[in-house]
Amino acid sequence: MKRYVLSVFILILISSACSKIPPPVKNHLLKNSTFVYLYFETEEECLENQPYPDFFINCYQQLDFLEDNKIRLVLSDIIYDGNYKIESKNIKISMEPNSEIPSGELTFEFLNPNIIYNIEDKTYWKRVRGNSVWD
């Protein structure tokens, strides 16, 4: 009997170790948060790299996790709305197919509460903490 209980305990322990943070907790950590992928390390560097005085190019991409598993994604100067769901350590995003994301789907890996990894383009996105994406 002791072996059976020990075997069940080990099985539960191993199966729970597959994901460090369970999906409901991840969902709570993502809700009402913003992640960005910066093209430049600083705001000053961004401003220095603008091509013309009257023309501004984006210095980062932005992903907002909203209520009810909704997202808002800003790529270049276009806003895309969609949905997300959490599957194990992955965040699956779906939206209408478009010119920048023809499949309409993106997958991010949840690394920790402050960093997600875009599997498709191999970029790390950091959580915005404060009033500026440069903080």
Buried (B, 14 or more C-beta within 10 A) or exposed (E): EEEEEEEEEEEEEEEEEEBEBEBEEBBEBBEEBBBBBBEBEEBEEBEEEEEEEEEEEEBBBBBBBBEEBEBBBBBEEEEBEBEBEBEEBBBEBBBEEEEEBEEEEBEBBBEEEEBBBBEEEEEBBBBBEEEEBBE
